[in-house]
Structure formats: structure tokens, C-alpha cells
Amino acid sequence: MKISLIQKYNVPGPRYTSYPTVPYWNEVEFTEQKWIASFQQSFSESNSQNGISLYIHLPFCESMCTFCGCNKRITKNHTVEEDYIKALIKEWSLYCKLLPEKPLIKEIHLGGGTPTFFSKNNLEHLINGIFTFANKADQHEFSFEGHPNNTTYEQLQKLYDLGFRRVSFGVQDYAEKVQKAINRIQPFHNVAKVTFWAKEIGYTSIGHDIIFGLPFQTIEDVVDTIEKTNSLKPDRLAFYSYAHVPWIKGNGQRGFNEENLPKDAQKRKLYEIGKQLLSKNGYHEIGMDHFALESDSLYKAAANKGLHRNFMGYSASKTQLMIGLGVSSISDSWYSFAQNTKNLEDYYQLLEWDKLPIVKGHILNDEDLKIRKHILHLTCDFETSWDNEARYFEELPSVLKDLEEIEKDQLIVIEEKRIKITEAGRPFVRNICMAFDLHLKRKSPETNLFSMTV
């Protein structure tokens, strides 16, 4: 890959788990009642057909990983588990009281923080509490994130018994110097152990998360990490760029100096070599930053143009309505977004007052909905089209004009009513999506908001 392209397109940009992106939400026009109406409309359109999704944020961690950009609460005090689960079930009950019938749950994802901070009994209490108010879809997909250092066989077995078949383990990198810099000391033995346990129990999709661009990381480190990963043969991988955003995350991302980070072409080379190794080992690139074996549901969904993307990342199954439970969680009705408070104490207080813990959101207008579909197609299918009036929007000619330079660089092909991203253009998907981002184009950020795209 040409260094000039990396230098040219390595600019701050969103990761597009949503559109509009959170910094561009219109909070002035958003109200809780508008969100509830949107949530109820989406439920009536989707529950009986596809069911709904739940994202449950479990924020507690025993130690601070300095690469992490998630909302978390650091503590070794496990007595916090029961109060938090009680609050989650209360929040879910408030949503269910707004519905005319029991929701049908197709997807659950436990994220964090560290979901495996919680004991197997408390995890069981949580899931059973959720299904006190809901039914389980026949073709459901339940997943969770596990920390290799504290995930136990008993937790894996319990969650499997509760219907979970997918687990992802955070690996990041196996080099000791990198692990020390990001405060994530995690031997290969620990990852191998939990991976083999998950296979033995019967999980059908085991994932590993690997990051490139970490402090002190070299090509040899990436090669070693991927070779070790291949020896365990997880079904899918997230291989993504470290997002250095210390202006957002405070001290959590200041455990090393800027000069310790791989830059531009050096960083991109880590990805290219990693990608080559993954391809050699039978992994196919899926959307942005994801890879999967042909036997995995993520690969099959991508091959059949059935891939979906939302705040939970990429999914092999599509739902219109996603409810986010827990501190900082974001809900998505397709027509609207709503985010919970990021403060744990406020979260508890609002629930004690029988109020949804929502603090901000955005109601999508017609233009937003059209752009959202285009960005979703680009990030999932590497193409989008406007072959009917429903996909056309007034500023499309201007967008195509802005894309001419990207086409000259052979990153996309612009047809009469379609754009296709080339193989060379896949690493620049975020840049291509930015051309469609009318909110970003109308008001460029005056301060740091996003990580670098490359």
C-alpha cells in the first residue's frame, strides 16, 4: 500500500456504529416521550417478525487497562454485583411495562467492562430476570465478552446452559512489553485454557480480539500474536486499530507516551502483515476490522448480504430494535437513539425513582434515515446504491463530487447509480463513509472527537 495514501487519508473520523454519530445528536429536540413513542413503534413493527436485541453493559473491572475506551468502574469489591443486577432487571421491567405484549428476544450481548467479573450465580440471576418479562426466540444468538484471566469453566458452562453459544476473549497482544504498557498482563496459557474450555463445552463461535497500533508493538509482535492465535483456531477475530483518544478517556489512556505508539505507515504495515497472515490461515475479511472462518455465521451472513452493524458491532442476525441496559448503554429503535447516564450513582437514583435512566438521544429525520442506510451498506457490503427514490437524497451529487478524488486513487468505483469499494479501498471504509456524513460536513469538529481512520 502506498505511503502517500496513508498520509492522505489518515485523518480523525468516526467508526460508524451509528449514524448520526453521537457528537452530532440533536439533544435539544430529543425528549424521553419521543424516545418511548419511537421505541413502541419499532417494537410493533419488529417483535413478532424478528424479535429484538438486548445489549447489557456490565461496567466493573478489577484493574485498569490503559488501551481501553469503554465506560468502566474499577473495583475489587464484588459485593457491587447484586445491586447492579437488581438495577438492570428494574430497568428492563420499566421498558416491558411500556409494551403491549412480552418481547421476543433474538439477541443478547453482555459487554463491559468485564462481564466475567460477575459470578456464575449472578449471571444466571440476570438472565433469568430478563426472561421473567420476555420470551426467547427459537433462532436466538446470545454472546458475551470474557476476560481470559478471570473466566472460569463454571461461568462458561452456566452461560452455555442459559443459551449462550458465542464468546469473545480480549487478547490484544501477547508481547510482554506491550502488555505491561497497557496494564493487561495476560499469558497465552490463560487464553488457550478458556478457548479450549469453550470448545469442550460446545460454543459454536469463539472469537478473539486483537489490536494493532499498541505502544511498543512491532511487526514481530503482531506475527507472534497471530501465529499463537491461529494455533487455537478461534472461529472469528476482531483485528482492529487502537483508538488513542486520551482527551475523551482521561487518565485511562495516558499509561504511555505518544512517541511509544506506531505511526502512520508503520502502524498500517502492522495491519497489512496481520491481514496477510489471517488470510493465509483461512480467515476472510468481514466488514471493517473483522475476520472469520467460512464455517462461522459471520462469514455466512456476509456472503449472503445479511450482515448487520450497530452499537454491538457486527452481527449475523438483524433486528430493528435494540435496547441497551446498564450505565452508559445506547438503545436504537432505528428511528431514534437514546443513551443512559454514564454515572453509576445517577443510574441507580433514576431507577429508584422509577424513571428510565436516559440522559440524551437523537430522533432521526428522513435525511438521517437515508444516509444511515447508505453507511450501513458501505460498512457491511462494501457498496451502496440509489436505484430508487427512497435511496436518493438532495446532496448526493455533492457527495459524489467529494468522492472523485477517492475514485482517482482506485479505492472505489462509481457507477451510474452505485458505488463499490475496491479491495484496495477496504482499509479506508471510514473515509468513504465520511463523504456521506452530512452532519460532519456541515459542521467540522472544533476539538478532538474521533480517533484516526488509519
C-alpha positions as CSV (number, residue, x, y, z in Angstrom):
1,M,0.0,0.0,0.0
2,K,1.3,3.4,-0.9
3,I,2.5,5.5,1.9
4,S,1.1,8.6,0.2
5,L,-2.4,7.1,0.6
6,I,-2.0,6.5,4.3
7,Q,-0.7,10.0,4.8
8,K,-3.5,11.4,2.7
9,Y,-6.4,9.6,4.4
10,N,-5.2,9.2,7.9
11,V,-7.5,11.8,9.5
12,P,-9.8,11.8,12.5
13,G,-13.0,10.0,11.7
14,P,-16.0,8.1,13.2
15,R,-16.2,4.3,13.4
16,Y,-19.8,4.5,12.3
17,T,-21.5,2.1,14.7
18,S,-24.4,4.6,14.2
19,Y,-25.5,7.5,12.1
20,P,-25.7,10.3,13.1
21,T,-22.7,9.7,15.3
22,V,-23.1,10.6,19.0
23,P,-21.4,14.0,18.8
24,Y,-23.9,15.1,16.2
25,W,-27.1,14.1,18.0
26,N,-29.7,16.8,18.3
27,E,-30.3,16.7,22.0
28,V,-32.4,19.9,22.0
29,E,-35.3,18.2,20.1
30,F,-34.9,14.9,21.9
31,T,-37.3,14.0,24.7
32,E,-37.9,10.8,26.7
33,Q,-41.5,10.7,25.4
34,K,-40.4,10.9,21.8
35,W,-38.0,8.1,22.5
36,I,-40.7,6.0,24.1
37,A,-43.0,6.6,21.1
38,S,-40.2,5.6,18.7
39,F,-39.4,2.5,20.8
40,Q,-43.0,1.4,20.9
41,Q,-43.4,2.0,17.1
42,S,-40.3,-0.1,16.4
43,F,-41.5,-2.8,18.7
44,S,-44.9,-3.1,17.0
45,E,-43.1,-3.4,13.6
46,S,-40.5,-5.9,14.6
47,N,-41.3,-8.0,17.6
48,S,-43.5,-10.7,16.1
49,Q,-41.3,-10.9,12.9
50,N,-37.6,-10.9,14.0
51,G,-37.6,-10.2,17.8
52,I,-35.5,-7.6,19.5
53,S,-31.9,-7.3,20.7
54,L,-30.6,-6.5,24.2
55,Y,-27.2,-5.0,24.9
56,I,-26.3,-5.3,28.6
57,H,-23.4,-3.2,29.9
58,L,-21.5,-4.7,32.9
59,P,-19.1,-2.0,33.8
60,F,-16.9,-3.4,36.6
61,C,-13.3,-4.3,36.2
62,E,-10.7,-5.3,38.8
63,S,-7.9,-3.3,37.1
64,M,-7.5,-0.5,34.5
65,C,-6.3,-1.5,31.0
66,T,-4.8,1.7,29.6
67,F,-5.8,0.9,26.0
68,C,-9.5,0.7,26.9
69,G,-12.0,3.3,25.8
70,C,-15.0,1.7,27.5
71,N,-17.2,3.1,30.3
72,K,-16.0,1.2,33.4
73,R,-15.7,1.3,37.2
74,I,-12.5,-0.2,38.7
75,T,-13.1,-2.2,41.9
76,K,-12.2,-5.4,43.5
77,N,-15.3,-5.3,45.7
78,H,-17.6,-8.0,44.3
79,T,-20.5,-7.0,46.6
80,V,-21.4,-4.5,43.9
81,E,-22.7,-7.3,41.6
82,E,-26.1,-7.9,43.3
83,D,-27.1,-4.2,43.4
84,Y,-26.2,-3.7,39.8
85,I,-28.1,-6.8,38.6
86,K,-31.1,-5.7,40.6
87,A,-30.9,-2.3,38.8
88,L,-30.6,-3.9,35.4
89,I,-33.7,-6.0,35.9
90,K,-35.6,-3.0,37.2
91,E,-34.6,-1.0,34.1
92,W,-35.8,-3.9,31.9
93,S,-39.1,-4.1,33.7
94,L,-39.7,-0.4,33.1
95,Y,-39.3,-1.0,29.4
96,C,-41.5,-4.1,29.4
97,K,-44.3,-2.1,31.2
98,L,-44.4,0.1,28.1
99,L,-45.1,-2.8,25.8
100,P,-48.5,-4.4,24.8
101,E,-47.0,-7.9,24.9
102,K,-43.9,-9.9,26.0
103,P,-40.9,-9.1,23.9
104,L,-39.3,-11.9,21.9
105,I,-35.5,-11.7,22.4
106,K,-33.4,-12.7,19.4
107,E,-30.0,-11.3,20.6
108,I,-28.3,-10.7,23.9
109,H,-24.8,-9.4,24.2
110,L,-23.1,-8.9,27.5
111,G,-20.4,-6.2,27.2
112,G,-18.3,-4.2,29.5
113,G,-16.3,-3.5,31.5
114,T,-15.8,-7.2,32.3
115,P,-18.9,-9.4,32.2
116,T,-16.9,-12.2,33.7
117,F,-16.3,-10.0,36.8
118,F,-19.7,-11.3,37.8
119,S,-20.1,-14.8,39.4
120,K,-21.9,-17.5,37.6
121,N,-24.8,-17.3,40.0
122,N,-25.3,-13.6,39.5
123,L,-25.0,-14.0,35.7
124,E,-27.8,-16.7,36.0
125,H,-29.8,-14.4,38.1
126,L,-29.5,-11.6,35.5
127,I,-30.6,-13.8,32.5
128,N,-33.4,-15.4,34.4
129,G,-34.6,-12.0,35.5
130,I,-34.6,-10.8,31.9
131,F,-36.8,-13.8,30.8
132,T,-39.2,-13.2,33.6
133,F,-40.6,-10.5,31.3
134,A,-39.7,-11.9,27.9
135,N,-39.7,-14.9,25.6
136,K,-36.7,-16.5,23.9
137,A,-36.6,-16.6,20.0
138,D,-36.1,-20.1,18.5
139,Q,-33.1,-18.9,16.5
140,H,-31.5,-16.7,19.1
141,E,-27.9,-15.6,19.3
142,F,-26.6,-14.9,22.8
143,S,-23.0,-13.7,23.2
144,F,-20.7,-12.3,25.9
145,E,-17.2,-10.9,26.3
146,G,-14.8,-12.8,28.5
147,H,-11.6,-11.8,30.2
148,P,-9.2,-14.8,29.9
149,N,-7.7,-14.1,33.3
150,N,-10.9,-14.5,35.2
151,T,-13.3,-16.5,33.1
152,T,-14.0,-19.8,34.8
153,Y,-15.2,-23.1,33.4
154,E,-18.2,-22.8,35.6
155,Q,-19.1,-19.4,34.1
156,L,-18.8,-20.8,30.6
157,Q,-20.9,-23.8,31.4
158,K,-23.6,-21.7,33.1
159,L,-23.9,-19.3,30.3
160,Y,-24.0,-22.1,27.8
161,D,-26.8,-23.7,29.8
162,L,-28.7,-20.3,29.6
163,G,-28.5,-20.3,25.8
164,F,-25.2,-18.6,25.0
165,R,-23.2,-20.0,22.1
166,R,-20.8,-17.2,21.3
167,V,-18.0,-15.8,23.3
168,S,-15.2,-13.3,22.5
169,F,-12.0,-13.1,24.5
170,G,-9.9,-10.0,24.7
171,V,-6.3,-10.9,23.7
172,Q,-4.9,-7.6,22.4
173,D,-1.2,-8.7,22.1
174,Y,1.0,-11.4,23.6
175,A,4.2,-9.4,23.8
176,E,5.2,-8.8,27.4
177,K,6.4,-5.2,26.9
178,V,3.1,-4.3,25.2
179,Q,1.1,-6.0,27.9
180,K,3.0,-4.0,30.6
181,A,2.4,-0.7,28.8
182,I,-1.4,-1.3,28.6
183,N,-1.6,-2.9,32.0
184,R,-3.0,-6.1,30.7
185,I,-0.7,-9.0,31.8
186,Q,-2.3,-12.0,30.2
187,P,-0.3,-15.1,29.4
188,F,-1.0,-17.2,26.3
189,H,-1.7,-20.1,28.6
190,N,-4.8,-18.3,30.0
191,V,-6.2,-17.6,26.6
192,A,-5.6,-21.2,25.4
193,K,-7.3,-22.6,28.6
194,V,-10.5,-20.6,28.2
195,T,-10.6,-21.2,24.4
196,F,-10.3,-25.0,24.9
197,W,-12.9,-24.9,27.7
198,A,-15.4,-23.1,25.4
199,K,-14.8,-25.6,22.6
200,E,-15.2,-28.5,25.0
201,I,-18.5,-27.2,26.4
202,G,-19.8,-26.7,22.9
203,Y,-19.7,-23.0,22.0
204,T,-20.2,-22.7,18.2
205,S,-18.5,-19.3,17.7
206,I,-15.4,-18.4,19.7
207,G,-13.8,-15.0,19.0
208,H,-10.5,-13.3,19.9
209,D,-10.0,-9.6,19.9
210,I,-6.5,-8.4,18.7
211,I,-5.4,-4.8,18.5
212,F,-2.7,-3.3,16.2
213,G,-1.1,0.1,16.9
214,L,-0.5,-0.5,20.6
215,P,2.5,1.1,22.4
216,F,5.9,-0.6,21.7
217,Q,4.2,-3.0,19.3
218,T,6.4,-4.3,16.4
219,I,5.8,-6.4,13.3
220,E,7.3,-9.4,15.2
221,D,4.8,-8.9,18.0
222,V,1.9,-9.0,15.6
223,V,3.2,-12.0,13.8
224,D,3.8,-13.9,17.0
225,T,0.3,-12.9,18.3
226,I,-1.5,-14.1,15.1
227,E,0.6,-17.3,15.0
228,K,-0.4,-18.1,18.6
229,T,-4.0,-17.2,17.8
230,N,-4.0,-19.5,14.8
231,S,-2.8,-22.4,16.9
232,L,-6.1,-22.0,18.9
233,K,-8.2,-21.5,15.7
234,P,-11.0,-19.2,17.0
235,D,-14.0,-19.0,14.7
236,R,-13.8,-15.3,14.2
237,L,-11.4,-12.4,15.0
238,A,-11.7,-8.7,15.6
239,F,-8.4,-7.2,14.4
240,Y,-8.7,-3.5,14.8
241,S,-6.8,-0.3,15.2
242,Y,-6.0,1.0,18.7
243,A,-8.1,4.2,19.2
244,H,-5.9,6.7,21.0
245,V,-8.4,9.2,22.4
246,P,-7.0,10.4,25.8
247,W,-8.9,13.7,25.5
248,I,-12.1,11.6,26.0
249,K,-11.0,8.9,28.3
250,G,-8.8,10.9,30.7
251,N,-6.0,9.2,32.6
252,G,-7.1,5.7,31.3
253,Q,-5.2,6.2,28.1
254,R,-2.1,8.0,29.4
255,G,-0.2,5.0,30.6
256,F,2.4,5.6,27.9
257,N,3.8,8.4,25.8
258,E,2.7,9.4,22.3
259,E,6.1,8.5,20.9
260,N,5.7,4.9,22.0
261,L,2.9,4.4,19.5
262,P,3.4,3.1,15.9
263,K,2.6,5.9,13.5
264,D,1.0,6.1,10.0
265,A,2.8,3.8,7.6
266,Q,4.4,1.8,10.4
267,K,1.0,1.2,12.0
268,R,-0.7,0.3,8.7
269,K,2.1,-2.2,8.0
270,L,1.2,-4.0,11.2
271,Y,-2.4,-4.4,9.8
272,E,-1.3,-5.4,6.4
273,I,1.0,-8.1,7.6
274,G,-1.6,-9.3,10.1
275,K,-4.2,-9.4,7.4
276,Q,-2.0,-11.5,5.1
277,L,-1.3,-14.0,7.9
278,L,-5.0,-14.3,8.7
279,S,-5.9,-14.8,5.0
280,K,-3.2,-17.5,4.8
281,N,-4.7,-19.2,7.8
282,G,-8.2,-19.4,6.3
283,Y,-9.8,-16.2,7.7
284,H,-11.9,-14.0,5.4
285,E,-12.1,-10.2,5.9
286,I,-15.7,-9.2,7.0
287,G,-16.7,-5.6,7.0
288,M,-14.3,-3.3,8.9
289,D,-11.7,-4.9,11.2
290,H,-13.3,-8.4,11.4
291,F,-12.3,-11.8,10.1
292,A,-14.0,-15.2,10.2
293,L,-13.6,-18.8,9.1
294,E,-16.0,-20.0,6.4
295,S,-17.8,-22.1,9.0
296,D,-18.7,-19.1,11.2
297,S,-22.1,-17.4,11.0
298,L,-20.5,-14.0,10.4
299,Y,-18.8,-15.2,7.2
300,K,-22.1,-16.8,6.0
301,A,-24.0,-13.6,6.8
302,A,-21.5,-11.5,4.8
303,A,-21.6,-13.9,1.9
304,N,-25.4,-13.7,1.8
305,K,-25.5,-9.9,2.2
306,G,-27.1,-10.4,5.6
307,L,-24.5,-8.7,7.7
308,H,-25.7,-6.1,10.2
309,R,-23.9,-3.4,12.2
310,N,-24.9,-1.4,15.3
311,F,-23.6,-0.4,18.7
312,M,-22.8,-4.1,19.5
313,G,-20.6,-4.3,16.4
314,Y,-21.2,-6.7,13.5
315,S,-23.9,-9.3,13.8
316,A,-25.0,-12.3,11.7
317,S,-28.7,-11.6,12.6
318,K,-30.6,-8.4,12.0
319,T,-33.1,-6.8,14.4
320,Q,-34.7,-3.4,14.1
321,L,-34.9,-2.7,17.8
322,M,-32.0,-2.9,20.3
323,I,-32.5,-1.9,23.9
324,G,-29.3,-1.0,25.9
325,L,-29.5,-1.8,29.6
326,G,-27.0,-0.5,32.1
327,V,-24.9,2.5,32.7
328,S,-23.8,4.4,29.5
329,S,-25.7,1.9,27.2
330,I,-27.2,3.1,24.0
331,S,-30.6,2.0,22.7
332,D,-31.6,2.0,19.0
333,S,-35.1,1.9,17.6
334,W,-33.8,2.5,14.1
335,Y,-35.8,5.8,14.1
336,S,-34.2,7.1,17.3
337,F,-31.2,6.7,19.7
338,A,-31.2,7.0,23.5
339,Q,-28.2,6.9,25.8
340,N,-28.3,6.1,29.5
341,T,-26.3,8.2,32.1
342,K,-22.7,7.3,32.3
343,N,-22.6,8.0,36.1
344,L,-23.4,4.8,38.2
345,E,-24.8,6.7,41.1
346,D,-27.2,8.7,38.9
347,Y,-28.2,5.4,37.2
348,Y,-29.2,3.9,40.5
349,Q,-31.1,7.1,41.6
350,L,-33.2,7.4,38.4
351,L,-34.2,3.8,38.6
352,E,-35.1,4.2,42.3
353,W,-37.5,7.0,41.1
354,D,-39.0,4.5,38.5
355,K,-37.5,6.6,35.6
356,L,-35.6,5.3,32.6
357,P,-32.0,6.4,33.1
358,I,-31.8,8.2,29.8
359,V,-29.9,11.4,29.6
360,K,-29.7,12.2,25.8
361,G,-30.6,10.9,22.4
362,H,-31.5,11.8,18.8
363,I,-34.6,11.5,16.7
364,L,-33.6,10.7,13.1
365,N,-35.3,12.7,10.3
366,D,-35.8,11.4,6.7
367,E,-32.4,12.6,5.6
368,D,-30.7,10.8,8.5
369,L,-32.5,7.6,7.7
370,K,-31.4,7.6,4.1
371,I,-27.8,8.4,5.0
372,R,-27.9,5.7,7.7
373,K,-28.8,3.1,5.2
374,H,-26.0,4.1,2.8
375,I,-23.4,4.0,5.6
376,L,-24.7,0.6,6.8
377,H,-24.4,-0.8,3.3
378,L,-20.9,0.5,2.9
379,T,-19.7,-0.9,6.2
380,C,-21.4,-4.2,5.7
381,D,-21.4,-4.9,2.0
382,F,-18.7,-2.6,0.7
383,E,-21.2,-1.0,-1.7
384,T,-24.3,1.1,-1.8
385,S,-26.8,2.2,-4.5
386,W,-29.5,4.8,-5.1
387,D,-31.6,2.9,-7.8
388,N,-34.9,4.2,-6.4
389,E,-36.3,7.4,-5.0
390,A,-36.2,6.0,-1.4
391,R,-32.4,5.9,-1.5
392,Y,-31.8,9.3,-3.2
393,F,-31.1,12.4,-1.2
394,E,-30.7,16.0,-2.3
395,E,-27.0,16.3,-1.6
396,L,-26.0,13.1,-3.3
397,P,-24.4,15.0,-6.3
398,S,-22.2,16.9,-3.9
399,V,-21.2,13.6,-2.1
400,L,-20.3,12.0,-5.4
401,K,-18.2,15.1,-6.3
402,D,-16.3,14.7,-3.0
403,L,-15.7,11.0,-3.8
404,E,-14.0,11.7,-7.1
405,E,-10.5,12.0,-5.5
406,I,-11.1,8.7,-3.7
407,E,-12.1,7.1,-7.0
408,K,-8.9,8.5,-8.7
409,D,-6.9,6.7,-6.0
410,Q,-8.8,3.5,-7.1
411,L,-10.4,3.0,-3.7
412,I,-13.9,3.0,-5.1
413,V,-15.7,2.5,-8.4
414,I,-18.5,5.0,-9.1
415,E,-21.2,3.6,-11.4
416,E,-24.3,5.3,-12.7
417,K,-26.3,4.5,-9.5
418,R,-23.9,2.5,-7.4
419,I,-20.6,2.8,-5.5
420,K,-18.4,-0.2,-5.0
421,I,-15.4,-0.2,-2.6
422,T,-12.4,-1.9,-4.2
423,E,-10.2,-4.4,-2.4
424,A,-7.6,-1.6,-2.0
425,G,-10.3,0.7,-0.6
426,R,-11.4,-1.6,2.2
427,P,-9.0,-0.2,4.8
428,F,-10.4,3.3,4.0
429,V,-14.1,2.5,4.6
430,R,-14.4,5.1,7.3
431,N,-13.1,7.8,4.9
432,I,-15.6,6.8,2.3
433,C,-18.4,6.9,4.8
434,M,-17.3,10.4,5.8
435,A,-18.2,11.7,2.4
436,F,-21.8,10.7,3.1
437,D,-21.8,12.1,6.6
438,L,-23.7,15.3,6.1
439,H,-23.6,16.3,9.8
440,L,-19.8,16.1,9.8
441,K,-19.6,18.0,6.5
442,R,-21.9,20.8,7.7
443,K,-20.1,21.3,11.0
444,S,-16.5,20.2,11.3
445,P,-15.5,19.5,14.9
446,E,-13.6,22.3,16.6
447,T,-12.0,19.9,19.1
448,N,-10.7,16.3,19.1
449,L,-13.7,14.0,18.8
450,F,-12.6,10.9,16.8
451,S,-9.7,8.5,16.6
452,M,-7.6,8.4,13.4
453,T,-9.0,6.4,10.5
454,V,-5.9,4.5,9.5
